[in-house]
Amino acid sequence: MTIDEVTAIAGEALFLIIKVSAPVLLVSLIVGLIVSIFQTVTSIQEQTLTFVPKIIAVFLTLIVLGNWMLTELSEFMNRLWSNFSLYTR
């Protein structure tokens, strides 16, 4: 197995991590921004107010997109294991 092959697998794995985690992170970012704007407009400075909406939004995102996320990760692992004989040269 050459360094180029290892680098290609690592790059594919990092891209998959970014692709799978991006929806959850974006939802958390958007909900945090909305709550922050709401706090600024209403002058409510409660620090714990941001956590509950974020947790609920992330949980709902995981429920909606969890199947897709697990499918992407499973397909990547299946590709790795099916090509295992190519890596042991």
N, C-alpha and C positions, 0 to 999 in steps of 0.2 A: 504494500500500500504506500503510495507516494504522498508527499507533503501536499501536493495539489489536490489530491482526492480528499484528504483530511480537511483541508481548507474549504473545499466545496461543501462537504457535509456540515461543517461547523457554520458556514455562511447560510446554508439552507435552514439549519436549526435556528439560528438567530433571527432570520427573516420570519420563520414560522412563529416564534415567540412574539415578535412584534405584531404580526398579523392577528394572532389570537387574542393578545392582551389589549390591542388598540380600542376595540369597541367598549370594553369595560372602563378603561381609563378615560376615554372621551366622554362617556356618560357621567362619570364621577366629576370630571372637570366642568362640564356644562351645568350640572346640578349645583356644584359648589359656587360657580359664578352667579347663577340665578339667586341662590340663597344669600350670597354676599351683597348683591345689588339690593335685594329685599331688606337686608339688615341696614344698609346704608340709607336707604330711602326712609325707613321707619325709625331709624336711630336706636334699634334694638342691638345691644352689644353682647348678647349671650353667646359664648364660645361653643357651647354644646349644641346649638341650634343647627349647625351644619352637618353633624354626624348622622342624625336620624334620616333625613332625606337622602343623603348619600348612600347609606346602608341599604335603604329600601330600593333606591334606583339601581344600585349594583346588583342586588339580589334579583330584581326583576330582569335585568339584563342577562344575568347568568341563567335564569330560567328560560328566557326566550332564545338566547344564542348558545346555550350549553351544549346542545346536540351538535351544532355545527363545529364548535370548538373541539369537542371530543372526537368527532369524525376526522377533523384535520390532523389532530395529534396521532390518532390511531393509524391513519393512512401513512403518515411519516414514519412511524415505527414499523409498520408492515413493510415499507420500502427498504428500510434499513436492514431488517431481519431477512427479507427475501434476497437481498444482495450480499448477504454475509459471506457467502463463498467467494465472492469477488475480492473481498477485503483481506483474505488470509493468504494471498499469494506470497 
